[in-house]
C-alpha cells in the first residue's frame, strides 16, 4: 500500500512524521479525494483531518475510523485494513 511505502521511507530517513496538504497527494496515498481543505498527517498511526462536508465520503471507505471532534472530523487511516 502506498501509505506503507511512504512510512517506510520516512523511517529509513529517521523522519518522525510528514504533513500532506495537497488533495491530489491525499488521494494518491489514501484513495479519498477531499473537496475541502484537509490535512493528512503521516506517522505510526496516520491521521486525516477534514471538514464535516467531506466526512460522508470517508464513511464509505473501509480503511477509516471516523471520529467527530467539535466542528471537524478526524479520520484515522489504517494501512493494515
Residue pairs with C-beta under 8 A, 6 or more apart in sequence:
1 79
2 28
2 29
3 29
3 30
3 42
3 46
3 77
3 79
4 79
6 18
6 29
6 42
7 42
7 43
7 44
7 46
7 79
10 16
10 17
10 18
10 42
16 43
17 41
17 42
17 43
18 41
18 42
18 43
19 39
19 40
19 41
19 42
20 26
20 29
20 39
20 40
20 41
20 42
21 38
21 39
21 40
23 33
23 34
23 35
23 38
24 33
25 40
26 32
26 33
26 34
26 38
26 40
26 48
27 33
27 34
29 40
29 42
30 40
30 48
30 61
30 63
30 77
31 61
31 63
32 48
32 54
32 57
32 58
32 61
32 64
33 57
34 50
34 54
34 57
35 53
35 54
35 57
36 50
36 51
36 53
36 54
37 50
37 51
38 48
38 49
38 50
38 51
38 54
39 48
39 49
39 50
40 46
40 47
40 48
40 49
40 77
41 47
41 48
41 49
45 76
46 76
46 77
46 78
46 79
47 74
47 75
47 76
47 77
48 58
48 64
48 74
48 75
48 76
48 77
49 72
49 73
49 74
49 75
50 58
50 72
50 73
50 75
51 71
51 72
51 73
52 68
52 71
52 72
52 73
54 73
55 66
55 68
55 73
55 75
58 64
58 66
58 73
58 75
59 66
62 81
63 77
63 78
63 79
63 81
64 75
64 76
64 77
64 78
65 75
65 76
65 78
66 73
66 74
66 75
67 73
67 74
67 75
67 76
68 74
